Amino acid sequence: MKEFLLLFRGEYKAMPQGDPAEWQAMAKKWQDWIGGIAAQNKWLAAGQQLSPDGKVVRPNGVITDGPYTEIKETLIGYCTIKAESAEEAADLAKGCPILTIGGNVEVREMSA
């Protein structure tokens, strides 16, 4: 089995904004999706949801605020799974709840 990094991208403003029932419903979707992968013994590690604030370090010591607010889509979180191929990893990603709010999942094989 190979290891894959799943990167979740989307808009923070598309995430539930404070209604506890919305947050609980979204959390349940994530738990169900993760549970389905874990039941197949293919879940490796949960990442963390990322803060919308950060810094970007560029050559020559230039540091700017980031991520770029002028783009709609940003990196929201990540996790690692195992699968036989990139196609299988992508198939597992099809159920990711980020897709229900207009986001996407980037699937990347991790080098040994």
Secondary structure, 3 states (H helix, E strand, C coil): CEEEEEEEEECHHHCCCCCHHHHHHHHHHHHHHHHHHHHCCCEEEEEEECCCCEEEEEHHHEEEEECCCCCCCEEEEEEEEEECCHHHHHHHHCCCHHHHHCCEEEEEECCC
